[in-house]
């Protein structure tokens, strides 16, 4: 028969204190009860754990082993108890989460994985739309939260929490002269057509890209992307090049090259929620999003985060 967990706890206290009286005070039990518990443990295990030397007790070799492994056992028991308690207290609910298509391969999966790990009782039902439409749906209550890309000023009552700043890359055909460069300056794009969003619901992205040219004293030639696929088809048809987030596309994409833009142009992702929404499931997702942003910031500082 295995000894009760409390007996291990009693033994560890006596071994650490080196004195039964002090250990009894620490455990808030009587000294005779503690001495009897230690004898019970020794009888059940079949070895001497403590040798009495006057008022002090010395640990035997077997006792040293039990002290080390006993501490591990007690720590594991505490961790299991905390995990079960937290699961019972974990927020439960169903939320409608909107995703910009730009988050499809990067921020979106990271957020969903974090929520599955940290808030497993919160069910997320996802849908994709443009950032402007997502902000509108959050404001009007059709969505509980939304991951946005290059969001403009949000509607009244909508709050934006930073998720990740992606460094812009230039998407060109794999055989384009710029594809051989390690980075592309805005001046390298002077003779290129820059694809911008056709939809007014994505104007935040367009404004951010064109503002970078304005700050550089340039006025690029632009063309509205005729396809709703983040510039993919238009680039392949050589209608222009697009400045975008690398994480908007799969890791392997035949026929395309993604060259970092210099100087760096941050393209921000945010989590949009209705201001004042204190529902526990929403706050759980918000907490996971905040940790993602913190992890990305630490990774950037360490120089280990990719451009996307």
C-alpha positions as a Markdown table, in Angstrom:
| # | Residue | x | y | z |
|---|---|---|---|---|
| 1 | Unk | 0.0 | 0.0 | 0.0 |
| 2 | Unk | 1.4 | 3.4 | -1.0 |
| 3 | Unk | 1.7 | 6.0 | 1.8 |
| 4 | Unk | -0.8 | 8.9 | 1.9 |
| 5 | Unk | 0.4 | 12.1 | 0.4 |
| 6 | Unk | 0.1 | 13.9 | 3.8 |
| 7 | Unk | 2.8 | 11.6 | 5.2 |
| 8 | Unk | 5.3 | 12.7 | 2.6 |
| 9 | Unk | 4.4 | 16.3 | 3.4 |
| 10 | Unk | 5.0 | 15.7 | 7.1 |
| 11 | Unk | 8.4 | 14.0 | 6.4 |
| 12 | Unk | 9.6 | 16.8 | 4.2 |
| 13 | Unk | 8.7 | 19.3 | 6.9 |
| 14 | Unk | 10.7 | 17.4 | 9.6 |
| 15 | Unk | 13.7 | 16.9 | 7.3 |
| 16 | Unk | 13.8 | 20.6 | 6.3 |
| 17 | Unk | 13.4 | 21.8 | 9.9 |
| 18 | Unk | 15.7 | 19.2 | 11.4 |
| 19 | Unk | 13.5 | 19.2 | 14.5 |
| 20 | Unk | 10.1 | 17.6 | 15.2 |
| 21 | Unk | 8.9 | 20.4 | 17.4 |
| 22 | Unk | 9.5 | 23.1 | 14.8 |
| 23 | Unk | 8.1 | 21.0 | 12.1 |
| 24 | Unk | 4.9 | 20.4 | 14.1 |
| 25 | Unk | 4.5 | 24.2 | 14.6 |
| 26 | Unk | 5.0 | 24.7 | 10.9 |
| 27 | Unk | 2.3 | 22.1 | 10.1 |
| 28 | Unk | 0.0 | 23.2 | 12.9 |
| 29 | Unk | -0.3 | 19.7 | 14.4 |
| 30 | Unk | 0.8 | 18.3 | 17.7 |
| 31 | Unk | 4.3 | 16.9 | 18.1 |
| 32 | Unk | 3.1 | 13.4 | 19.2 |
| 33 | Unk | 0.8 | 13.2 | 16.1 |
| 34 | Unk | 3.7 | 14.2 | 13.8 |
| 35 | Unk | 6.1 | 11.7 | 15.4 |
| 36 | Unk | 3.5 | 8.9 | 15.0 |
| 37 | Unk | 3.0 | 9.9 | 11.3 |
| 38 | Unk | 6.7 | 9.6 | 10.6 |
| 39 | Unk | 6.9 | 6.2 | 12.2 |
| 40 | Unk | 3.8 | 5.1 | 10.1 |
| 41 | Unk | 5.6 | 6.3 | 7.0 |
| 42 | Unk | 8.8 | 4.4 | 7.9 |
| 43 | Unk | 6.8 | 1.2 | 8.6 |
| 44 | Unk | 4.9 | 1.4 | 5.3 |
| 45 | Unk | 8.1 | 2.0 | 3.3 |
| 46 | Unk | 10.1 | -0.4 | 5.3 |
| 47 | Unk | 13.2 | 1.8 | 5.9 |
| 48 | Unk | 14.5 | 4.2 | 8.5 |
| 49 | Unk | 14.3 | 7.7 | 7.2 |
| 50 | Unk | 15.3 | 9.8 | 10.3 |
| 51 | Unk | 17.9 | 9.0 | 13.0 |
| 52 | Unk | 17.3 | 10.9 | 16.3 |
| 53 | Unk | 20.3 | 12.6 | 17.8 |
| 54 | Unk | 18.9 | 14.3 | 21.0 |
| 55 | Unk | 16.5 | 17.0 | 20.0 |
| 56 | Unk | 17.8 | 17.0 | 16.4 |
| 57 | Unk | 17.0 | 14.5 | 13.7 |
| 58 | Unk | 19.4 | 13.4 | 11.0 |
| 59 | Unk | 18.4 | 12.2 | 7.6 |
| 60 | Unk | 19.5 | 8.7 | 6.5 |
| 61 | Unk | 20.7 | 8.0 | 3.0 |
| 62 | Unk | 17.2 | 6.7 | 2.2 |
| 63 | Unk | 15.7 | 9.7 | 3.8 |
| 64 | Unk | 17.8 | 12.0 | 1.5 |
| 65 | Unk | 16.4 | 10.3 | -1.5 |
| 66 | Unk | 12.9 | 10.5 | -0.2 |
| 67 | Unk | 13.4 | 14.2 | 0.6 |
| 68 | Unk | 14.4 | 15.0 | -2.9 |
| 69 | Unk | 11.8 | 12.9 | -4.7 |
| 70 | Unk | 9.2 | 13.9 | -2.1 |
| 71 | Unk | 9.6 | 17.6 | -2.9 |
| 72 | Unk | 9.1 | 16.7 | -6.5 |
| 73 | Unk | 6.0 | 14.7 | -5.7 |
| 74 | Unk | 4.5 | 17.5 | -3.5 |
| 75 | Unk | 5.2 | 20.1 | -6.2 |
| 76 | Unk | 3.5 | 18.0 | -8.8 |
| 77 | Unk | 0.5 | 17.4 | -6.6 |
| 78 | Unk | 0.2 | 21.2 | -6.1 |
| 79 | Unk | 0.4 | 21.8 | -9.8 |
| 80 | Unk | -2.3 | 19.2 | -10.6 |
| 81 | Unk | -4.5 | 20.7 | -8.0 |
| 82 | Unk | -4.1 | 24.2 | -9.4 |
| 83 | Unk | -4.7 | 23.0 | -13.0 |
| 84 | Unk | -7.9 | 21.2 | -12.0 |
| 85 | Unk | -9.1 | 24.3 | -10.0 |
| 86 | Unk | -8.3 | 26.6 | -12.9 |
| 87 | Unk | -10.1 | 24.4 | -15.4 |
| 88 | Unk | -13.2 | 24.5 | -13.2 |
| 89 | Unk | -13.0 | 28.3 | -13.0 |
| 90 | Unk | -12.1 | 28.7 | -16.7 |
| 91 | Unk | -14.4 | 30.9 | -18.7 |
| 92 | Unk | -17.0 | 29.1 | -20.8 |
| 93 | Unk | -18.8 | 30.5 | -23.9 |
| 94 | Unk | -19.1 | 30.8 | -27.6 |
| 95 | Unk | -17.7 | 33.8 | -29.5 |
| 96 | Unk | -17.9 | 35.0 | -33.1 |
| 97 | Unk | -14.4 | 35.9 | -34.3 |
| 98 | Unk | -13.8 | 37.7 | -37.5 |
| 99 | Unk | -10.4 | 37.4 | -39.3 |
| 100 | Unk | -8.9 | 39.5 | -42.0 |
| 101 | Unk | -7.6 | 37.2 | -44.8 |
| 102 | Unk | -4.1 | 38.7 | -44.2 |
| 103 | Unk | -4.1 | 36.8 | -40.8 |
| 104 | Unk | -4.8 | 33.4 | -42.4 |
| 105 | Unk | -1.3 | 32.0 | -42.1 |
| 106 | Unk | 0.2 | 33.9 | -39.2 |
| 107 | Unk | -1.6 | 35.8 | -36.5 |
| 108 | Unk | -4.9 | 34.0 | -36.9 |
| 109 | Unk | -3.6 | 30.5 | -36.3 |
| 110 | Unk | -1.4 | 31.8 | -33.4 |
| 111 | Unk | -4.4 | 33.3 | -31.7 |
| 112 | Unk | -6.6 | 30.3 | -32.1 |
| 113 | Unk | -3.8 | 28.0 | -30.8 |
| 114 | Unk | -3.3 | 30.3 | -27.8 |
| 115 | Unk | -7.0 | 30.3 | -27.0 |
| 116 | Unk | -7.3 | 26.5 | -27.4 |
| 117 | Unk | -4.5 | 26.1 | -24.9 |
| 118 | Unk | -5.4 | 28.9 | -22.4 |
| 119 | Unk | -9.2 | 29.0 | -22.7 |
| 120 | Unk | -10.3 | 25.6 | -24.0 |
| 121 | Unk | -13.9 | 26.1 | -22.9 |
| 122 | Unk | -14.3 | 29.1 | -25.1 |
| 123 | Unk | -15.5 | 28.1 | -28.6 |
| 124 | Unk | -14.5 | 30.4 | -31.4 |
| 125 | Unk | -16.6 | 30.5 | -34.6 |
| 126 | Unk | -14.5 | 32.2 | -37.3 |
| 127 | Unk | -15.3 | 34.0 | -40.5 |
| 128 | Unk | -13.3 | 36.1 | -42.9 |
| 129 | Unk | -13.9 | 39.6 | -44.2 |
| 130 | Unk | -12.1 | 42.9 | -45.0 |
| 131 | Unk | -10.9 | 45.0 | -42.1 |
| 132 | Unk | -13.5 | 47.7 | -42.6 |
| 133 | Unk | -16.3 | 45.2 | -42.6 |
| 134 | Unk | -15.0 | 43.5 | -39.5 |
| 135 | Unk | -14.9 | 46.8 | -37.6 |
| 136 | Unk | -18.4 | 47.5 | -38.6 |
| 137 | Unk | -19.6 | 44.1 | -37.6 |
| 138 | Unk | -17.9 | 44.4 | -34.2 |
| 139 | Unk | -19.5 | 47.8 | -33.6 |
| 140 | Unk | -22.9 | 46.6 | -34.6 |
| 141 | Unk | -22.7 | 43.4 | -32.5 |
| 142 | Unk | -22.6 | 40.9 | -35.3 |
| 143 | Unk | -19.1 | 39.8 | -34.2 |
| 144 | Unk | -17.7 | 39.6 | -30.7 |
| 145 | Unk | -14.1 | 40.1 | -31.7 |
| 146 | Unk | -12.1 | 40.6 | -34.9 |
| 147 | Unk | -8.4 | 40.4 | -36.0 |
| 148 | Unk | -7.8 | 43.4 | -38.3 |
| 149 | Unk | -5.0 | 44.5 | -40.6 |
| 150 | Unk | -3.8 | 48.1 | -40.9 |
| 151 | Unk | -7.0 | 49.2 | -39.2 |
| 152 | Unk | -8.0 | 52.9 | -39.7 |
| 153 | Unk | -9.5 | 54.8 | -36.7 |
| 154 | Unk | -12.2 | 52.4 | -35.4 |
| 155 | Unk | -15.9 | 53.3 | -35.1 |
| 156 | Unk | -17.1 | 54.7 | -31.8 |
| 157 | Unk | -17.4 | 52.0 | -29.2 |
| 158 | Unk | -14.7 | 49.7 | -30.7 |
| 159 | Unk | -11.3 | 49.3 | -29.0 |
| 160 | Unk | -8.2 | 48.0 | -30.7 |
| 161 | Unk | -5.6 | 45.9 | -28.9 |
| 162 | Unk | -2.2 | 45.4 | -30.7 |
| 163 | Unk | -1.4 | 41.9 | -31.8 |
| 164 | Unk | 1.6 | 42.0 | -34.0 |
| 165 | Unk | 3.5 | 44.5 | -36.3 |
| 166 | Unk | 4.5 | 42.6 | -39.5 |
| 167 | Unk | 7.4 | 44.1 | -41.4 |
| 168 | Unk | 6.4 | 44.8 | -45.0 |
| 169 | Unk | 7.8 | 42.8 | -47.9 |
| 170 | Unk | 7.5 | 43.4 | -51.6 |
| 171 | Unk | 5.8 | 40.5 | -53.5 |
| 172 | Unk | 7.1 | 40.1 | -57.0 |
| 173 | Unk | 7.2 | 37.3 | -59.5 |
| 174 | Unk | 10.0 | 34.8 | -58.9 |
| 175 | Unk | 11.8 | 35.9 | -62.1 |
| 176 | Unk | 11.5 | 39.6 | -61.5 |
| 177 | Unk | 14.8 | 41.5 | -61.3 |
| 178 | Unk | 13.9 | 42.7 | -57.7 |
| 179 | Unk | 13.6 | 39.0 | -56.6 |
| 180 | Unk | 17.4 | 38.7 | -56.6 |
| 181 | Unk | 17.9 | 41.5 | -54.1 |
| 182 | Unk | 18.2 | 41.0 | -50.3 |
| 183 | Unk | 16.1 | 44.1 | -49.7 |
| 184 | Unk | 14.2 | 46.6 | -51.7 |
| 185 | Unk | 14.2 | 50.4 | -51.1 |
| 186 | Unk | 11.2 | 52.5 | -52.1 |
| 187 | Unk | 13.4 | 54.1 | -54.7 |
| 188 | Unk | 13.7 | 50.7 | -56.4 |
| 189 | Unk | 10.0 | 50.8 | -56.9 |
| 190 | Unk | 9.9 | 54.1 | -58.8 |
| 191 | Unk | 9.2 | 52.4 | -62.2 |
| 192 | Unk | 6.9 | 49.8 | -60.7 |
| 193 | Unk | 3.1 | 49.8 | -60.5 |
| 194 | Unk | 2.0 | 49.5 | -56.9 |
| 195 | Unk | -1.1 | 47.4 | -56.3 |
| 196 | Unk | -3.5 | 48.9 | -53.7 |
| 197 | Unk | -6.8 | 47.8 | -52.3 |
| 198 | Unk | -9.8 | 48.2 | -54.6 |
| 199 | Unk | -12.2 | 48.0 | -51.7 |
| 200 | Unk | -12.9 | 51.0 | -49.5 |
| 201 | Unk | -13.1 | 48.6 | -46.6 |
| 202 | Unk | -9.3 | 48.1 | -46.9 |
| 203 | Unk | -8.3 | 51.7 | -47.2 |
| 204 | Unk | -6.2 | 51.6 | -44.0 |
| 205 | Unk | -3.7 | 49.3 | -45.7 |
| 206 | Unk | -3.6 | 51.6 | -48.8 |
| 207 | Unk | -3.1 | 54.7 | -46.8 |
| 208 | Unk | -0.2 | 53.2 | -44.8 |
| 209 | Unk | 1.6 | 52.1 | -48.0 |
| 210 | Unk | 1.1 | 55.3 | -49.9 |
| 211 | Unk | 2.1 | 57.4 | -46.9 |
| 212 | Unk | 5.5 | 55.7 | -46.9 |
| 213 | Unk | 6.1 | 56.9 | -50.4 |
| 214 | Unk | 4.9 | 60.4 | -49.5 |
| 215 | Unk | 7.4 | 60.5 | -46.6 |
| 216 | Unk | 10.1 | 59.5 | -49.1 |
| 217 | Unk | 9.1 | 62.3 | -51.5 |
| 218 | Unk | 7.7 | 59.9 | -54.1 |
| 219 | Unk | 4.4 | 59.7 | -55.9 |
| 220 | Unk | 4.1 | 56.1 | -57.1 |
| 221 | Unk | 2.0 | 54.8 | -60.0 |
| 222 | Unk | -0.8 | 52.7 | -58.5 |
| 223 | Unk | -3.4 | 50.3 | -59.6 |
| 224 | Unk | -6.4 | 48.9 | -57.8 |
| 225 | Unk | -6.0 | 45.1 | -57.4 |
| 226 | Unk | -8.8 | 43.6 | -59.6 |
| 227 | Unk | -8.7 | 40.4 | -57.6 |
| 228 | Unk | -9.8 | 39.6 | -54.0 |
| 229 | Unk | -6.7 | 37.5 | -53.3 |
| 230 | Unk | -4.2 | 39.9 | -51.6 |
| 231 | Unk | -2.4 | 40.6 | -54.8 |
| 232 | Unk | -1.5 | 37.1 | -55.7 |
| 233 | Unk | -3.1 | 36.8 | -59.1 |
| 234 | Unk | -2.3 | 40.4 | -60.1 |
| 235 | Unk | 1.4 | 39.9 | -59.3 |
| 236 | Unk | 1.5 | 36.7 | -61.4 |
| 237 | Unk | -0.2 | 38.5 | -64.3 |
| 238 | Unk | 2.5 | 41.3 | -63.9 |
| 239 | Unk | -0.2 | 43.9 | -63.3 |
| 240 | Unk | 2.1 | 45.3 | -60.6 |
| 241 | Unk | 3.8 | 44.5 | -57.3 |
| 242 | Unk | 2.3 | 44.6 | -53.9 |
| 243 | Unk | 3.7 | 45.7 | -50.5 |
| 244 | Unk | 2.2 | 43.4 | -48.0 |
| 245 | Unk | 2.8 | 41.1 | -44.9 |
| 246 | Unk | 4.7 | 37.9 | -45.6 |
| 247 | Unk | 2.4 | 36.0 | -43.3 |
| 248 | Unk | -0.5 | 36.6 | -45.6 |
| 249 | Unk | 0.8 | 33.8 | -47.8 |
| 250 | Unk | 1.9 | 30.1 | -47.3 |
| 251 | Unk | 5.5 | 29.5 | -46.5 |
| 252 | Unk | 6.0 | 27.9 | -49.9 |
| 253 | Unk | 4.5 | 29.7 | -52.8 |
| 254 | Unk | 5.8 | 28.7 | -56.3 |
| 255 | Unk | 6.3 | 31.5 | -58.7 |
| 256 | Unk | 6.5 | 34.2 | -56.0 |
| 257 | Unk | 9.3 | 36.0 | -54.2 |
| 258 | Unk | 9.0 | 38.1 | -51.1 |
| 259 | Unk | 11.7 | 40.7 | -50.6 |
| 260 | Unk | 12.0 | 42.7 | -47.3 |
| 261 | Unk | 11.3 | 46.4 | -47.7 |
| 262 | Unk | 13.9 | 48.9 | -46.5 |
| 263 | Unk | 13.5 | 50.9 | -44.4 |
| 264 | Unk | 11.1 | 48.7 | -42.5 |
| 265 | Unk | 7.5 | 49.5 | -42.8 |
| 266 | Unk | 5.3 | 48.0 | -40.0 |
| 267 | Unk | 1.9 | 46.7 | -40.9 |
| 268 | Unk | -0.1 | 46.3 | -37.7 |
| 269 | Unk | -2.6 | 43.6 | -36.7 |
| 270 | Unk | -5.1 | 44.4 | -34.0 |
| 271 | Unk | -7.8 | 42.6 | -32.0 |
| 272 | Unk | -11.0 | 44.6 | -32.2 |
| 273 | Unk | -13.6 | 44.3 | -29.4 |
| 274 | Unk | -16.5 | 46.5 | -28.2 |
| 275 | Unk | -15.3 | 48.9 | -25.6 |
| 276 | Unk | -16.4 | 47.9 | -22.1 |
| 277 | Unk | -17.1 | 44.3 | -23.0 |
| 278 | Unk | -16.1 | 42.6 | -19.8 |
| 279 | Unk | -17.6 | 39.1 | -20.5 |
| 280 | Unk | -15.3 | 36.4 | -19.2 |
| 281 | Unk | -14.8 | 34.6 | -22.6 |
| 282 | Unk | -14.0 | 37.8 | -24.3 |
| 283 | Unk | -11.5 | 38.8 | -21.6 |
| 284 | Unk | -9.9 | 35.3 | -21.9 |
| 285 | Unk | -9.3 | 35.8 | -25.6 |
| 286 | Unk | -8.0 | 39.3 | -25.0 |
| 287 | Unk | -5.5 | 38.0 | -22.4 |
| 288 | Unk | -4.3 | 35.4 | -24.9 |
| 289 | Unk | -3.9 | 38.1 | -27.6 |
| 290 | Unk | -2.0 | 40.3 | -25.2 |
| 291 | Unk | 0.5 | 37.5 | -24.5 |
| 292 | Unk | 0.9 | 36.9 | -28.2 |
| 293 | Unk | 1.8 | 40.6 | -28.7 |
| 294 | Unk | 4.3 | 40.4 | -25.8 |
| 295 | Unk | 5.9 | 37.3 | -27.2 |
| 296 | Unk | 6.3 | 38.8 | -30.6 |
| 297 | Unk | 7.8 | 42.0 | -29.1 |
| 298 | Unk | 10.3 | 39.9 | -27.2 |
| 299 | Unk | 11.2 | 37.8 | -30.3 |
| 300 | Unk | 11.7 | 41.0 | -32.3 |
| 301 | Unk | 14.1 | 42.4 | -29.6 |
| 302 | Unk | 16.0 | 39.1 | -29.7 |
| 303 | Unk | 16.2 | 39.3 | -33.5 |
| 304 | Unk | 14.5 | 35.9 | -34.1 |
| 305 | Unk | 11.1 | 36.9 | -35.5 |
| 306 | Unk | 10.7 | 36.7 | -39.3 |
| 307 | Unk | 9.5 | 39.6 | -41.4 |
| 308 | Unk | 5.9 | 38.2 | -41.6 |
